[in-house]
Amino acid sequence: MIQHDVVIVGAGLAGMRCALEACKELDVAVLTKVYPSRSHSGAAQGGIAASLGNSEPDSWEEHMFDTVKGGDFLNDQDAVEEYVKAAPRIIYELEHMGCVFSRTPEGKIAQRSFGGHSKPRACFSADRTGHAILHALHEQLMKNSRSVKIYNEWYMHSLVIDGDQCNGVIVSNIQTGEVEVIRAKAVVFCTGGYGRVFKITSNAFASTADGVMAAFEVGIPLEDPEFVQFHPSGLYRQGILFSEAARGEGAYLLNDKGERFMETYAPSRMELAPRDIVARAEQSEMDAGRGINGEDCIHLDLRHLGEARIMERLPQIRQLAIDFLGIDCVTDPLPIQPTAHYSMGGIPVDNNCHVILDSEGTKMHGFFAAGECACVSVHGGNRLGTNSLLDAVVFGERAGKSVLEYARGRDFGNVNEGQEKARVLEKFEDIFQREGSESYNQIRDEMKEIMMSHCGVFRDEQRLKTCIETLKGLQERFKKGKVTDKGKLFNTEIYEIMELGNMLGMAVIIATAALERRESRGGHYRTDFPKRDDKKFLYHSMVYDSPDGLVIKTKPVVITKYQPAERTY
């Protein structure tokens, strides 16, 4: 049995920032499916929000109001206040760690406009901001390598739970196939989102709901899973992200008639409206037959920005378009479509990242979560662009401080190593022994297709019921799948099968919660209930498992400074 004071699952921004805090006094393990610098945080392009006021006067109060309004007033405002207040300090700390930000002519950190923000507050490194921050944190982790051990290419199967106490995780080494138990005084999940359940997504292949489903399987509810953000500018048919920074720099959205159609949907903010509004506008244009050449895409036009500005501020976007489409955005517009991008919901946590079990704040001792897999909830029903990198770093740091305080001087809990290993080995054996005829790849494709068409930008009762019924059928077919590789060494197929099982479970949870929320709010839009309904639905959904199926309870929204108001742009 392996033993560490703290085990952090996930090595993106939240996981690494947490490790840097906890390793000041504790023996820390970081477990990751991929090499840390390949974590999905590195795909973030446009920026990280903070009210520095480097281009025009700004304040944390304005940042807070924009965030709450952007989240359609479902955000917990006490958490939002602490989060936006921390932002300027976080930026300067990252700068001092070696993160290279783009600069103004005076040498200050440059800031640009982003959708839903009333002031330019996106601090950026060209259009590779996540990459720059991720590598700066990884360098710091390497500097602290004596007190941090990184388990690269290890897979986390489940939590070790004793009553209301978390005592570790069951894992396996992907390279050797060996199953191990890691005993810990505390576990932190920083496992990211679950966008891979959709056909068109900007999420990396690792975003398969492993963390949230591991929590769900031990009785922890999932908060607000119905709120999935669709980014307006994914590469047509592939979902690769073209950053909102393009619109922040002044790019236009055009339909097949060459019209800047956002004037119809958000006249005051145009292309810089929040993502949920822009994604619905695009989908509405395509549904009305005004997609480019009748296809499900519209144009992102950067030509008027000029080559010099594109190469200074948006070089990655240009290269991606050339590599994947053979189109140079200097001379031609880019075909884009809404793409599943971010999970506003997740594992419920308090403001200090301690996992909670109910609306009363009952804690699961020794278990913490931060980043996209967690729901604080600072994003409410819709996240504003550049607020996710801030979320990961702010709450990654908070999780590190909390776990340090929790584990300091605490003893290890009891773990029955043989029993815990046996549970996971039984899962492996079950998959290996299946002689079914079903193709896991086909099941995965059908899941993605039904989630995209029936639980996407627009939803309604009939489509959601069909979606749930189809997904449950896929879960039955999943039990009859056929594995082709029965070896132990670097058997990526077996882990992809386990990931598919997690995704199918998560897809049912998303669709079920979406069916129960009979209103439209933020990223969740019901065509049969197009209005927001604060009387009936101003609450967080809490989805629990039970012998009779999924049960949805509620948790109140924390409202402090800003009362819900009509959300217009």
VENURDA-V407778 format. One record per residue. N is the residue number from 0. D_FIRST is the distance of its C-alpha to the first C-alpha in Angstrom with 2 decimals. Layout:
# VENURDA-V407778
n = <N,N>
d_first = <D_FIRST,D_FIRST>
This chain:
# VENURDA-V407778
n = <0,1,2,3,4,5,6,7,8,9,10,11,12,13,14,15,16,17,18,19,20,21,22,23,24,25,26,27,28,29,30,31,32,33,34,35,36,37,38,39,40,41,42,43,44,45,46,47,48,49,50,51,52,53,54,55,56,57,58,59,60,61,62,63,64,65,66,67,68,69,70,71,72,73,74,75,76,77,78,79,80,81,82,83,84,85,86,87,88,89,90,91,92,93,94,95,96,97,98,99,100,101,102,103,104,105,106,107,108,109,110,111,112,113,114,115,116,117,118,119,120,121,122,123,124,125,126,127,128,129,130,131,132,133,134,135,136,137,138,139,140,141,142,143,144,145,146,147,148,149,150,151,152,153,154,155,156,157,158,159,160,161,162,163,164,165,166,167,168,169,170,171,172,173,174,175,176,177,178,179,180,181,182,183,184,185,186,187,188,189,190,191,192,193,194,195,196,197,198,199,200,201,202,203,204,205,206,207,208,209,210,211,212,213,214,215,216,217,218,219,220,221,222,223,224,225,226,227,228,229,230,231,232,233,234,235,236,237,238,239,240,241,242,243,244,245,246,247,248,249,250,251,252,253,254,255,256,257,258,259,260,261,262,263,264,265,266,267,268,269,270,271,272,273,274,275,276,277,278,279,280,281,282,283,284,285,286,287,288,289,290,291,292,293,294,295,296,297,298,299,300,301,302,303,304,305,306,307,308,309,310,311,312,313,314,315,316,317,318,319,320,321,322,323,324,325,326,327,328,329,330,331,332,333,334,335,336,337,338,339,340,341,342,343,344,345,346,347,348,349,350,351,352,353,354,355,356,357,358,359,360,361,362,363,364,365,366,367,368,369,370,371,372,373,374,375,376,377,378,379,380,381,382,383,384,385,386,387,388,389,390,391,392,393,394,395,396,397,398,399,400,401,402,403,404,405,406,407,408,409,410,411,412,413,414,415,416,417,418,419,420,421,422,423,424,425,426,427,428,429,430,431,432,433,434,435,436,437,438,439,440,441,442,443,444,445,446,447,448,449,450,451,452,453,454,455,456,457,458,459,460,461,462,463,464,465,466,467,468,469,470,471,472,473,474,475,476,477,478,479,480,481,482,483,484,485,486,487,488,489,490,491,492,493,494,495,496,497,498,499,500,501,502,503,504,505,506,507,508,509,510,511,512,513,514,515,516,517,518,519,520,521,522,523,524,525,526,527,528,529,530,531,532,533,534,535,536,537,538,539,540,541,542,543,544,545,546,547,548,549,550,551,552,553,554,555,556,557,558,559,560,561,562,563,564,565,566,567,568>
d_first = <0.00,3.82,6.50,10.19,13.30,14.42,13.47,16.76,17.16,20.32,22.01,25.63,27.90,26.28,22.71,23.88,26.28,23.67,21.38,24.46,25.13,21.73,21.02,24.10,22.18,18.49,15.50,15.50,13.67,16.12,15.15,18.25,19.69,22.34,23.04,23.67,27.39,27.71,26.68,29.41,30.61,32.31,34.66,36.34,39.81,42.36,41.30,39.70,41.92,43.18,46.56,47.41,51.02,51.52,53.94,55.46,54.96,51.88,50.00,46.76,48.93,50.15,46.65,45.57,48.56,48.09,44.42,45.37,48.35,46.35,43.81,46.77,46.25,42.98,41.07,39.92,42.31,40.65,37.61,40.00,41.90,38.94,37.76,41.15,41.84,38.72,39.69,42.08,39.77,36.90,39.24,40.34,36.82,35.94,39.17,38.30,34.90,36.93,37.36,40.77,42.84,46.22,49.13,52.52,55.59,55.31,51.74,50.02,47.05,48.71,48.39,49.57,50.33,47.95,48.50,48.94,48.96,52.39,51.97,50.56,47.16,44.90,43.77,43.06,42.39,44.91,43.17,39.73,38.61,35.03,34.59,36.02,33.85,30.61,31.30,32.34,29.06,27.07,29.10,28.23,24.50,24.95,26.87,23.95,21.36,20.38,18.84,17.79,15.35,16.45,14.51,17.72,18.20,14.99,15.77,14.76,15.33,15.18,14.49,12.65,15.82,17.00,20.80,21.78,18.54,15.93,12.43,10.62,10.79,9.99,10.85,11.97,13.29,17.01,18.01,16.08,15.39,11.81,9.97,6.49,5.43,6.16,7.14,10.61,13.94,15.72,15.70,18.77,20.11,22.60,22.66,26.45,29.03,29.93,33.25,32.45,33.60,37.12,39.17,40.45,37.79,37.18,33.40,31.17,29.50,26.14,27.73,26.78,25.87,22.11,21.41,24.37,23.78,20.13,21.64,24.59,22.64,21.26,24.85,25.41,28.90,29.92,32.82,35.86,34.45,38.07,38.70,37.99,39.94,41.96,42.79,46.46,46.18,43.89,45.19,47.28,45.41,42.22,41.20,40.41,41.12,44.42,43.86,45.84,46.79,49.44,51.15,50.53,52.56,55.30,54.63,56.50,55.50,58.24,59.01,61.02,64.24,63.06,62.92,60.56,59.75,57.63,60.97,61.20,57.76,57.15,60.43,59.50,56.18,56.78,53.88,52.05,51.59,48.04,46.04,46.36,50.15,50.45,48.27,50.43,53.56,52.56,51.72,55.02,56.95,55.36,55.95,59.57,60.05,60.04,56.99,57.72,59.79,58.89,55.17,52.21,52.14,54.10,54.82,53.24,56.07,55.48,58.59,60.55,57.92,58.92,56.97,56.64,54.96,52.69,51.55,50.99,49.20,47.97,47.37,44.20,45.95,48.81,46.63,44.60,47.90,49.26,46.17,45.65,49.20,51.50,53.05,53.86,53.87,56.52,59.02,57.74,56.02,52.50,51.77,49.03,47.84,45.55,41.88,38.88,37.36,35.54,33.89,35.42,33.36,29.65,27.13,29.32,28.67,30.86,32.43,29.44,27.03,25.51,25.04,27.70,28.26,32.06,35.38,35.22,32.25,29.78,26.40,22.92,21.28,18.58,19.47,21.82,23.48,26.03,28.18,29.52,26.86,27.94,31.35,32.74,35.55,37.42,38.70,40.13,41.65,41.93,40.37,42.78,42.22,40.51,38.92,35.56,34.66,35.72,33.57,30.44,31.13,32.49,29.78,27.00,28.29,28.65,25.10,23.98,26.33,25.33,21.59,22.42,24.64,22.28,19.14,21.28,20.92,18.81,16.05,12.64,13.11,11.99,9.45,9.94,6.94,9.62,12.24,10.79,10.02,13.45,15.21,14.61,15.20,18.36,19.48,19.24,21.09,23.66,24.59,24.74,26.93,29.40,32.75,34.44,37.20,36.29,35.52,32.60,34.51,37.56,35.72,34.27,37.79,39.41,36.98,37.75,41.46,41.80,39.87,42.11,45.35,44.82,42.41,43.33,45.74,48.07,47.12,49.11,48.67,49.62,47.48,44.41,44.95,45.34,42.18,40.10,41.68,41.00,37.35,36.82,38.51,36.18,33.17,34.73,35.41,31.81,30.80,33.19,32.06,31.82,29.06,30.42,27.41,25.14,23.27,19.63,20.42,21.28,22.51,23.82,25.80,22.97,21.70,25.35,25.76,22.91,24.51,27.84,26.66,25.65,29.00,31.04,29.61,30.29,33.76,34.74,33.69,35.75,38.77,38.70,38.63,41.36,43.47,43.27,44.29,48.01,49.00,48.66,46.77,45.28,43.38,43.95,47.51,49.07,52.46,53.41,52.59,53.43,53.79,51.26,51.43,50.45,51.81,49.45,46.50,45.98,42.45,38.88,37.69,34.52,33.33,31.34,30.19,31.80,32.57,35.95,34.79,34.56,36.04,37.35,37.86,39.14,38.35,41.24,41.79,42.08,45.57,46.80,49.29,50.25,51.57,51.19,54.11,55.26,53.27,55.74,55.81>
